[in-house]
Amino acid sequence: MKTRGKGGAEREIIIKRRGKKGHDDAHGGAWKVAFADFTLAMMALFMVLWIVQPRMELSNPSYGEQESNPLVDGGAGIFDGTSTSPLELDGIPVRPAQPEVTRREERTEEDGSLRYGSTEELKKLAELMREVAGEVDALANLEVDVVPQGLRILIKDDQQRFMFQRGSATLNPHFRKLLGVLAGVLVKVDNKLIISGHTDAMPYRQGNGYNNWNLSGDRALRARQTLVDAGLAERSVLQVTAQADVMPLHPEDPQNGANRRVEILLLTASAEALYEELFGDSYARARFSESGASYQAQSQ
């Protein structure tokens, strides 16, 4: 293109046209390299997880036990003790104090008493208790059953004899004799005991506020003291509880006299460990305050 300038001189103007570059040309192929690196890294991660997973299943005893976990799927109760799955509080695992149980079992071998744990062992112990009850004509007053927590020993009235005088914690001599022969068996057992008292739903009428809760607690304490007087070590009893009429044997007939009873629960080692974790002070736990949560390790 030509133009004329001042003075009539011609000038040639050259116009260069440049093509617009596309967006892809500006970035080139760098993103493809980055994406390939990312894909390779993810593949390596998945390979590592695939290799490690079988080892975790072999080393972690909590795999595959959901059916037997009483805290997950409606099991027998909190003292079942069959679960090794941890409970987590804000990401902090809490496990039963298994090392302490092991030390306790070792100690029982030294003092001559025995710790019963397996179903077969508990069945033999139950049969021994029935034998001694038969010796004092008290088979009708005793039921012994193996339960997931250990051994359930139920002492009850029969049609001719009441364990306690009506409305009191005064023990019938026949049942004192029964508790005495049971103590002779339990004195050779290292398993810990929980003793609970139960009444029927008949209201206890006294003007001083004394009710079925007080009555069931006094009866459980009387049973404990009778066992101790017969030779049972005081340390053998972990807890004495009052149940009043809230746990009847015959829920359809709460005023039935069969609901009046004293129960002794002989705990397995795992049930005892769980009990101590719930009520003791030697386990790992989380403490919560206004400043937040803190973790305290298990004391040795």
Secondary structure, 3 states (H helix, E strand, C coil): CEEECHHHCEEECCCCCCCCCCHHHHHCCHHHHHHHHHHHHHHHHHHHHHHHHHHHHHHCCCCCCHHHCCCCCCCCCCCCCCCCCCEEECCEEECCCHHHHHHHHHHHHHHCCECCCCHHHHHHHHHHHHHHHHHCCCHHHEEEEEECCEEEEEEECCCCCCCECCCCCCECHHHHHHHHHHHHHHCCECCCEEEEEECCCCCCCCCCCCCHHHHHHHHHHHHHHHHHHCCCCHHHEEEEEECCCCCCCCCCCCCCHHHCEEEEEEECHHHHHHHHHHHCCCCCEEEEECCEEEEECCCC
